[in-house]
């Protein structure tokens, strides 16, 4: 029997490896004899929603529970607002996380990822 393919799985915005693993259940079941799926976490916690005022931000933060491995909302980038508008930053940390997964693990044969509003895609 040939060795299983290894697939690196990158979750979507506000997800984490546990959530993405659950959402790929049908895909994992269909490929269980063919592939091993490895899920890694994005480097940035997400603070949702982005509040317009300090008071609203504090109110929303008071409603949040302490995140854990199963409930943490993570991202591959940071969202910041400044005078010039909304910016997405943090590419280097994202590349470092992915590079570490690629270097420390055995060879990967493909990727599986998800973007907001889409189903998981296997490449």
Phi and psi in radians as a Rosetta constraint file:
Dihedral C 1 N 2 CA 2 C 2 CIRCULARHARMONIC -1.229 0.35
Dihedral N 2 CA 2 C 2 N 3 CIRCULARHARMONIC 2.654 0.35
Dihedral C 2 N 3 CA 3 C 3 CIRCULARHARMONIC -1.133 0.35
Dihedral N 3 CA 3 C 3 N 4 CIRCULARHARMONIC 2.595 0.35
Dihedral C 3 N 4 CA 4 C 4 CIRCULARHARMONIC -1.205 0.35
Dihedral N 4 CA 4 C 4 N 5 CIRCULARHARMONIC 2.589 0.35
Dihedral C 4 N 5 CA 5 C 5 CIRCULARHARMONIC -1.241 0.35
Dihedral N 5 CA 5 C 5 N 6 CIRCULARHARMONIC 2.623 0.35
Dihedral C 5 N 6 CA 6 C 6 CIRCULARHARMONIC -1.926 0.35
Dihedral N 6 CA 6 C 6 N 7 CIRCULARHARMONIC 2.247 0.35
Dihedral C 6 N 7 CA 7 C 7 CIRCULARHARMONIC -2.110 0.35
Dihedral N 7 CA 7 C 7 N 8 CIRCULARHARMONIC 2.155 0.35
Dihedral C 7 N 8 CA 8 C 8 CIRCULARHARMONIC -1.479 0.35
Dihedral N 8 CA 8 C 8 N 9 CIRCULARHARMONIC 2.174 0.35
Dihedral C 8 N 9 CA 9 C 9 CIRCULARHARMONIC -1.927 0.35
Dihedral N 9 CA 9 C 9 N 10 CIRCULARHARMONIC 2.165 0.35
Dihedral C 9 N 10 CA 10 C 10 CIRCULARHARMONIC -1.989 0.35
Dihedral N 10 CA 10 C 10 N 11 CIRCULARHARMONIC 2.008 0.35
Dihedral C 10 N 11 CA 11 C 11 CIRCULARHARMONIC -1.204 0.35
Dihedral N 11 CA 11 C 11 N 12 CIRCULARHARMONIC 2.915 0.35
Dihedral C 11 N 12 CA 12 C 12 CIRCULARHARMONIC -1.523 0.35
Dihedral N 12 CA 12 C 12 N 13 CIRCULARHARMONIC 3.070 0.35
Dihedral C 12 N 13 CA 13 C 13 CIRCULARHARMONIC -1.021 0.35
Dihedral N 13 CA 13 C 13 N 14 CIRCULARHARMONIC 2.322 0.35
Dihedral C 13 N 14 CA 14 C 14 CIRCULARHARMONIC 1.234 0.35
Dihedral N 14 CA 14 C 14 N 15 CIRCULARHARMONIC 0.230 0.35
Dihedral C 14 N 15 CA 15 C 15 CIRCULARHARMONIC -1.848 0.35
Dihedral N 15 CA 15 C 15 N 16 CIRCULARHARMONIC -3.018 0.35
Dihedral C 15 N 16 CA 16 C 16 CIRCULARHARMONIC -2.691 0.35
Dihedral N 16 CA 16 C 16 N 17 CIRCULARHARMONIC 3.043 0.35
Dihedral C 16 N 17 CA 17 C 17 CIRCULARHARMONIC -0.996 0.35
Dihedral N 17 CA 17 C 17 N 18 CIRCULARHARMONIC -0.665 0.35
Dihedral C 17 N 18 CA 18 C 18 CIRCULARHARMONIC -1.125 0.35
Dihedral N 18 CA 18 C 18 N 19 CIRCULARHARMONIC -0.805 0.35
Dihedral C 18 N 19 CA 19 C 19 CIRCULARHARMONIC -1.133 0.35
Dihedral N 19 CA 19 C 19 N 20 CIRCULARHARMONIC -0.804 0.35
Dihedral C 19 N 20 CA 20 C 20 CIRCULARHARMONIC -1.128 0.35
Dihedral N 20 CA 20 C 20 N 21 CIRCULARHARMONIC -0.666 0.35
Dihedral C 20 N 21 CA 21 C 21 CIRCULARHARMONIC -1.043 0.35
Dihedral N 21 CA 21 C 21 N 22 CIRCULARHARMONIC -0.772 0.35
Dihedral C 21 N 22 CA 22 C 22 CIRCULARHARMONIC -1.118 0.35
Dihedral N 22 CA 22 C 22 N 23 CIRCULARHARMONIC -0.685 0.35
Dihedral C 22 N 23 CA 23 C 23 CIRCULARHARMONIC -1.308 0.35
Dihedral N 23 CA 23 C 23 N 24 CIRCULARHARMONIC -0.231 0.35
Dihedral C 23 N 24 CA 24 C 24 CIRCULARHARMONIC -1.832 0.35
Dihedral N 24 CA 24 C 24 N 25 CIRCULARHARMONIC 0.354 0.35
Dihedral C 24 N 25 CA 25 C 25 CIRCULARHARMONIC -0.957 0.35
Dihedral N 25 CA 25 C 25 N 26 CIRCULARHARMONIC -0.807 0.35
Dihedral C 25 N 26 CA 26 C 26 CIRCULARHARMONIC -1.142 0.35
Dihedral N 26 CA 26 C 26 N 27 CIRCULARHARMONIC -0.712 0.35
Dihedral C 26 N 27 CA 27 C 27 CIRCULARHARMONIC -1.138 0.35
Dihedral N 27 CA 27 C 27 N 28 CIRCULARHARMONIC -0.776 0.35
Dihedral C 27 N 28 CA 28 C 28 CIRCULARHARMONIC -1.100 0.35
Dihedral N 28 CA 28 C 28 N 29 CIRCULARHARMONIC -0.706 0.35
Dihedral C 28 N 29 CA 29 C 29 CIRCULARHARMONIC -1.118 0.35
Dihedral N 29 CA 29 C 29 N 30 CIRCULARHARMONIC -0.743 0.35
Dihedral C 29 N 30 CA 30 C 30 CIRCULARHARMONIC -1.178 0.35
Dihedral N 30 CA 30 C 30 N 31 CIRCULARHARMONIC -0.453 0.35
Dihedral C 30 N 31 CA 31 C 31 CIRCULARHARMONIC -1.972 0.35
Dihedral N 31 CA 31 C 31 N 32 CIRCULARHARMONIC 0.225 0.35
Dihedral C 31 N 32 CA 32 C 32 CIRCULARHARMONIC -1.027 0.35
Dihedral N 32 CA 32 C 32 N 33 CIRCULARHARMONIC -0.533 0.35
Dihedral C 32 N 33 CA 33 C 33 CIRCULARHARMONIC -1.527 0.35
Dihedral N 33 CA 33 C 33 N 34 CIRCULARHARMONIC -0.161 0.35
Dihedral C 33 N 34 CA 34 C 34 CIRCULARHARMONIC -1.882 0.35
Dihedral N 34 CA 34 C 34 N 35 CIRCULARHARMONIC -0.574 0.35
Dihedral C 34 N 35 CA 35 C 35 CIRCULARHARMONIC -2.464 0.35
Dihedral N 35 CA 35 C 35 N 36 CIRCULARHARMONIC 2.576 0.35
Dihedral C 35 N 36 CA 36 C 36 CIRCULARHARMONIC -1.851 0.35
Dihedral N 36 CA 36 C 36 N 37 CIRCULARHARMONIC 2.181 0.35
Dihedral C 36 N 37 CA 37 C 37 CIRCULARHARMONIC -1.768 0.35
Dihedral N 37 CA 37 C 37 N 38 CIRCULARHARMONIC 2.217 0.35
Dihedral C 37 N 38 CA 38 C 38 CIRCULARHARMONIC -1.959 0.35
Dihedral N 38 CA 38 C 38 N 39 CIRCULARHARMONIC 2.102 0.35
Dihedral C 38 N 39 CA 39 C 39 CIRCULARHARMONIC -1.819 0.35
Dihedral N 39 CA 39 C 39 N 40 CIRCULARHARMONIC 2.262 0.35
Dihedral C 39 N 40 CA 40 C 40 CIRCULARHARMONIC -2.138 0.35
Dihedral N 40 CA 40 C 40 N 41 CIRCULARHARMONIC 2.642 0.35
Dihedral C 40 N 41 CA 41 C 41 CIRCULARHARMONIC -1.541 0.35
Dihedral N 41 CA 41 C 41 N 42 CIRCULARHARMONIC 2.525 0.35
Dihedral C 41 N 42 CA 42 C 42 CIRCULARHARMONIC -1.155 0.35
Dihedral N 42 CA 42 C 42 N 43 CIRCULARHARMONIC 2.722 0.35
Dihedral C 42 N 43 CA 43 C 43 CIRCULARHARMONIC -1.431 0.35
Dihedral N 43 CA 43 C 43 N 44 CIRCULARHARMONIC -0.174 0.35
Dihedral C 43 N 44 CA 44 C 44 CIRCULARHARMONIC -2.084 0.35
Dihedral N 44 CA 44 C 44 N 45 CIRCULARHARMONIC 2.253 0.35
Dihedral C 44 N 45 CA 45 C 45 CIRCULARHARMONIC -1.263 0.35
Dihedral N 45 CA 45 C 45 N 46 CIRCULARHARMONIC 2.557 0.35
Dihedral C 45 N 46 CA 46 C 46 CIRCULARHARMONIC -1.771 0.35
Dihedral N 46 CA 46 C 46 N 47 CIRCULARHARMONIC 2.345 0.35
Dihedral C 46 N 47 CA 47 C 47 CIRCULARHARMONIC -1.859 0.35
Dihedral N 47 CA 47 C 47 N 48 CIRCULARHARMONIC 1.975 0.35
Dihedral C 47 N 48 CA 48 C 48 CIRCULARHARMONIC -2.097 0.35
Dihedral N 48 CA 48 C 48 N 49 CIRCULARHARMONIC 2.683 0.35
Dihedral C 48 N 49 CA 49 C 49 CIRCULARHARMONIC -1.330 0.35
Dihedral N 49 CA 49 C 49 N 50 CIRCULARHARMONIC 3.011 0.35
Dihedral C 49 N 50 CA 50 C 50 CIRCULARHARMONIC -1.393 0.35
Dihedral N 50 CA 50 C 50 N 51 CIRCULARHARMONIC 1.975 0.35
Dihedral C 50 N 51 CA 51 C 51 CIRCULARHARMONIC -1.493 0.35
Dihedral N 51 CA 51 C 51 N 52 CIRCULARHARMONIC 2.619 0.35
Dihedral C 51 N 52 CA 52 C 52 CIRCULARHARMONIC -1.418 0.35
Dihedral N 52 CA 52 C 52 N 53 CIRCULARHARMONIC -0.426 0.35
Dihedral C 52 N 53 CA 53 C 53 CIRCULARHARMONIC -2.234 0.35
Dihedral N 53 CA 53 C 53 N 54 CIRCULARHARMONIC 2.799 0.35
Dihedral C 53 N 54 CA 54 C 54 CIRCULARHARMONIC -1.085 0.35
Dihedral N 54 CA 54 C 54 N 55 CIRCULARHARMONIC -0.734 0.35
Dihedral C 54 N 55 CA 55 C 55 CIRCULARHARMONIC -1.062 0.35
Dihedral N 55 CA 55 C 55 N 56 CIRCULARHARMONIC -0.778 0.35
Dihedral C 55 N 56 CA 56 C 56 CIRCULARHARMONIC -1.140 0.35
Dihedral N 56 CA 56 C 56 N 57 CIRCULARHARMONIC -0.709 0.35
Dihedral C 56 N 57 CA 57 C 57 CIRCULARHARMONIC -1.072 0.35
Dihedral N 57 CA 57 C 57 N 58 CIRCULARHARMONIC -0.795 0.35
Dihedral C 57 N 58 CA 58 C 58 CIRCULARHARMONIC -1.114 0.35
Dihedral N 58 CA 58 C 58 N 59 CIRCULARHARMONIC -0.695 0.35
Dihedral C 58 N 59 CA 59 C 59 CIRCULARHARMONIC -1.095 0.35
Dihedral N 59 CA 59 C 59 N 60 CIRCULARHARMONIC -0.793 0.35
Dihedral C 59 N 60 CA 60 C 60 CIRCULARHARMONIC -1.158 0.35
Dihedral N 60 CA 60 C 60 N 61 CIRCULARHARMONIC -0.677 0.35
Dihedral C 60 N 61 CA 61 C 61 CIRCULARHARMONIC -1.145 0.35
Dihedral N 61 CA 61 C 61 N 62 CIRCULARHARMONIC -0.578 0.35
Dihedral C 61 N 62 CA 62 C 62 CIRCULARHARMONIC -1.188 0.35
Dihedral N 62 CA 62 C 62 N 63 CIRCULARHARMONIC -0.383 0.35
Dihedral C 62 N 63 CA 63 C 63 CIRCULARHARMONIC -1.486 0.35
Dihedral N 63 CA 63 C 63 N 64 CIRCULARHARMONIC -0.294 0.35
Dihedral C 63 N 64 CA 64 C 64 CIRCULARHARMONIC -1.341 0.35
Dihedral N 64 CA 64 C 64 N 65 CIRCULARHARMONIC 2.503 0.35
Dihedral C 64 N 65 CA 65 C 65 CIRCULARHARMONIC -1.618 0.35
Dihedral N 65 CA 65 C 65 N 66 CIRCULARHARMONIC 2.850 0.35
Dihedral C 65 N 66 CA 66 C 66 CIRCULARHARMONIC -1.135 0.35
Dihedral N 66 CA 66 C 66 N 67 CIRCULARHARMONIC 2.104 0.35
Dihedral C 66 N 67 CA 67 C 67 CIRCULARHARMONIC -1.205 0.35
Dihedral N 67 CA 67 C 67 N 68 CIRCULARHARMONIC 2.590 0.35
Dihedral C 67 N 68 CA 68 C 68 CIRCULARHARMONIC -2.284 0.35
Dihedral N 68 CA 68 C 68 N 69 CIRCULARHARMONIC -3.052 0.35
Dihedral C 68 N 69 CA 69 C 69 CIRCULARHARMONIC -1.006 0.35
Dihedral N 69 CA 69 C 69 N 70 CIRCULARHARMONIC -0.560 0.35
Dihedral C 69 N 70 CA 70 C 70 CIRCULARHARMONIC -1.542 0.35
Dihedral N 70 CA 70 C 70 N 71 CIRCULARHARMONIC -0.423 0.35
Dihedral C 70 N 71 CA 71 C 71 CIRCULARHARMONIC -1.957 0.35
Dihedral N 71 CA 71 C 71 N 72 CIRCULARHARMONIC -0.173 0.35
Dihedral C 71 N 72 CA 72 C 72 CIRCULARHARMONIC -1.021 0.35
Dihedral N 72 CA 72 C 72 N 73 CIRCULARHARMONIC 2.369 0.35
Dihedral C 72 N 73 CA 73 C 73 CIRCULARHARMONIC -1.741 0.35
Dihedral N 73 CA 73 C 73 N 74 CIRCULARHARMONIC 2.069 0.35
Dihedral C 73 N 74 CA 74 C 74 CIRCULARHARMONIC -2.086 0.35
Dihedral N 74 CA 74 C 74 N 75 CIRCULARHARMONIC 2.862 0.35
Dihedral C 74 N 75 CA 75 C 75 CIRCULARHARMONIC -2.521 0.35
Dihedral N 75 CA 75 C 75 N 76 CIRCULARHARMONIC 2.862 0.35
Dihedral C 75 N 76 CA 76 C 76 CIRCULARHARMONIC -1.697 0.35
Dihedral N 76 CA 76 C 76 N 77 CIRCULARHARMONIC 0.058 0.35
Dihedral C 76 N 77 CA 77 C 77 CIRCULARHARMONIC -2.667 0.35
Dihedral N 77 CA 77 C 77 N 78 CIRCULARHARMONIC 2.935 0.35
Dihedral C 77 N 78 CA 78 C 78 CIRCULARHARMONIC -1.899 0.35
Dihedral N 78 CA 78 C 78 N 79 CIRCULARHARMONIC 2.512 0.35
Dihedral C 78 N 79 CA 79 C 79 CIRCULARHARMONIC -1.874 0.35
Dihedral N 79 CA 79 C 79 N 80 CIRCULARHARMONIC 2.147 0.35
Dihedral C 79 N 80 CA 80 C 80 CIRCULARHARMONIC -2.243 0.35
Dihedral N 80 CA 80 C 80 N 81 CIRCULARHARMONIC 2.592 0.35
Dihedral C 80 N 81 CA 81 C 81 CIRCULARHARMONIC -2.012 0.35
Dihedral N 81 CA 81 C 81 N 82 CIRCULARHARMONIC 2.349 0.35
Dihedral C 81 N 82 CA 82 C 82 CIRCULARHARMONIC -2.504 0.35
Dihedral N 82 CA 82 C 82 N 83 CIRCULARHARMONIC -2.986 0.35
Dihedral C 82 N 83 CA 83 C 83 CIRCULARHARMONIC -1.023 0.35
Dihedral N 83 CA 83 C 83 N 84 CIRCULARHARMONIC -0.489 0.35
Dihedral C 83 N 84 CA 84 C 84 CIRCULARHARMONIC -1.580 0.35
Dihedral N 84 CA 84 C 84 N 85 CIRCULARHARMONIC -0.016 0.35
Dihedral C 84 N 85 CA 85 C 85 CIRCULARHARMONIC 2.099 0.35
Dihedral N 85 CA 85 C 85 N 86 CIRCULARHARMONIC -2.900 0.35
Dihedral C 85 N 86 CA 86 C 86 CIRCULARHARMONIC -1.458 0.35
Dihedral N 86 CA 86 C 86 N 87 CIRCULARHARMONIC 2.353 0.35
Dihedral C 86 N 87 CA 87 C 87 CIRCULARHARMONIC -2.215 0.35
Dihedral N 87 CA 87 C 87 N 88 CIRCULARHARMONIC 2.564 0.35
Dihedral C 87 N 88 CA 88 C 88 CIRCULARHARMONIC -1.875 0.35
Dihedral N 88 CA 88 C 88 N 89 CIRCULARHARMONIC 2.165 0.35
Dihedral C 88 N 89 CA 89 C 89 CIRCULARHARMONIC -2.292 0.35
Dihedral N 89 CA 89 C 89 N 90 CIRCULARHARMONIC 2.984 0.35
Dihedral C 89 N 90 CA 90 C 90 CIRCULARHARMONIC 1.807 0.35
Dihedral N 90 CA 90 C 90 N 91 CIRCULARHARMONIC 0.304 0.35
Dihedral C 90 N 91 CA 91 C 91 CIRCULARHARMONIC -1.008 0.35
Dihedral N 91 CA 91 C 91 N 92 CIRCULARHARMONIC -0.710 0.35
Dihedral C 91 N 92 CA 92 C 92 CIRCULARHARMONIC -1.087 0.35
Dihedral N 92 CA 92 C 92 N 93 CIRCULARHARMONIC -0.757 0.35
Dihedral C 92 N 93 CA 93 C 93 CIRCULARHARMONIC -1.107 0.35
Dihedral N 93 CA 93 C 93 N 94 CIRCULARHARMONIC -0.665 0.35
Dihedral C 93 N 94 CA 94 C 94 CIRCULARHARMONIC -1.092 0.35
Dihedral N 94 CA 94 C 94 N 95 CIRCULARHARMONIC -0.819 0.35
Dihedral C 94 N 95 CA 95 C 95 CIRCULARHARMONIC -1.087 0.35
Dihedral N 95 CA 95 C 95 N 96 CIRCULARHARMONIC -0.641 0.35
Dihedral C 95 N 96 CA 96 C 96 CIRCULARHARMONIC -1.112 0.35
Dihedral N 96 CA 96 C 96 N 97 CIRCULARHARMONIC -0.743 0.35
Dihedral C 96 N 97 CA 97 C 97 CIRCULARHARMONIC -1.094 0.35
Dihedral N 97 CA 97 C 97 N 98 CIRCULARHARMONIC -0.808 0.35
Dihedral C 97 N 98 CA 98 C 98 CIRCULARHARMONIC -1.180 0.35
Dihedral N 98 CA 98 C 98 N 99 CIRCULARHARMONIC -0.721 0.35
Dihedral C 98 N 99 CA 99 C 99 CIRCULARHARMONIC -1.060 0.35
Dihedral N 99 CA 99 C 99 N 100 CIRCULARHARMONIC -0.760 0.35
Dihedral C 99 N 100 CA 100 C 100 CIRCULARHARMONIC -1.046 0.35
Dihedral N 100 CA 100 C 100 N 101 CIRCULARHARMONIC -0.773 0.35
Dihedral C 100 N 101 CA 101 C 101 CIRCULARHARMONIC -1.090 0.35
Dihedral N 101 CA 101 C 101 N 102 CIRCULARHARMONIC -0.685 0.35
Dihedral C 101 N 102 CA 102 C 102 CIRCULARHARMONIC -1.252 0.35
Dihedral N 102 CA 102 C 102 N 103 CIRCULARHARMONIC -0.607 0.35
Dihedral C 102 N 103 CA 103 C 103 CIRCULARHARMONIC -1.437 0.35
Dihedral N 103 CA 103 C 103 N 104 CIRCULARHARMONIC -0.729 0.35
Dihedral C 103 N 104 CA 104 C 104 CIRCULARHARMONIC -1.397 0.35
Dihedral N 104 CA 104 C 104 N 105 CIRCULARHARMONIC -0.389 0.35
Dihedral C 104 N 105 CA 105 C 105 CIRCULARHARMONIC -1.702 0.35
Dihedral N 105 CA 105 C 105 N 106 CIRCULARHARMONIC 2.964 0.35
Dihedral C 105 N 106 CA 106 C 106 CIRCULARHARMONIC -1.245 0.35
Dihedral N 106 CA 106 C 106 N 107 CIRCULARHARMONIC 3.001 0.35
Dihedral C 106 N 107 CA 107 C 107 CIRCULARHARMONIC -0.968 0.35
Dihedral N 107 CA 107 C 107 N 108 CIRCULARHARMONIC 2.449 0.35
Dihedral C 107 N 108 CA 108 C 108 CIRCULARHARMONIC -1.754 0.35
Dihedral N 108 CA 108 C 108 N 109 CIRCULARHARMONIC 2.576 0.35
Dihedral C 108 N 109 CA 109 C 109 CIRCULARHARMONIC -1.824 0.35
Dihedral N 109 CA 109 C 109 N 110 CIRCULARHARMONIC -0.184 0.35
Dihedral C 109 N 110 CA 110 C 110 CIRCULARHARMONIC -3.018 0.35
Dihedral N 110 CA 110 C 110 N 111 CIRCULARHARMONIC 3.105 0.35
Dihedral C 110 N 111 CA 111 C 111 CIRCULARHARMONIC -2.233 0.35
Dihedral N 111 CA 111 C 111 N 112 CIRCULARHARMONIC 2.633 0.35
Dihedral C 111 N 112 CA 112 C 112 CIRCULARHARMONIC -2.311 0.35
Dihedral N 112 CA 112 C 112 N 113 CIRCULARHARMONIC 2.264 0.35
Dihedral C 112 N 113 CA 113 C 113 CIRCULARHARMONIC -2.498 0.35
Dihedral N 113 CA 113 C 113 N 114 CIRCULARHARMONIC 2.939 0.35
Dihedral C 113 N 114 CA 114 C 114 CIRCULARHARMONIC -2.438 0.35
Dihedral N 114 CA 114 C 114 N 115 CIRCULARHARMONIC 2.455 0.35
Dihedral C 114 N 115 CA 115 C 115 CIRCULARHARMONIC -2.084 0.35
Dihedral N 115 CA 115 C 115 N 116 CIRCULARHARMONIC 2.768 0.35
Dihedral C 115 N 116 CA 116 C 116 CIRCULARHARMONIC -0.935 0.35
Dihedral N 116 CA 116 C 116 N 117 CIRCULARHARMONIC 2.233 0.35
Dihedral C 116 N 117 CA 117 C 117 CIRCULARHARMONIC 1.441 0.35
Dihedral N 117 CA 117 C 117 N 118 CIRCULARHARMONIC 0.137 0.35
Dihedral C 117 N 118 CA 118 C 118 CIRCULARHARMONIC -2.167 0.35
Dihedral N 118 CA 118 C 118 N 119 CIRCULARHARMONIC 2.909 0.35
Dihedral C 118 N 119 CA 119 C 119 CIRCULARHARMONIC -1.500 0.35
Dihedral N 119 CA 119 C 119 N 120 CIRCULARHARMONIC 2.769 0.35
Dihedral C 119 N 120 CA 120 C 120 CIRCULARHARMONIC -0.982 0.35
Dihedral N 120 CA 120 C 120 N 121 CIRCULARHARMONIC 2.500 0.35
Dihedral C 120 N 121 CA 121 C 121 CIRCULARHARMONIC -2.087 0.35
Dihedral N 121 CA 121 C 121 N 122 CIRCULARHARMONIC 2.333 0.35
Dihedral C 121 N 122 CA 122 C 122 CIRCULARHARMONIC -1.893 0.35
Dihedral N 122 CA 122 C 122 N 123 CIRCULARHARMONIC 2.214 0.35
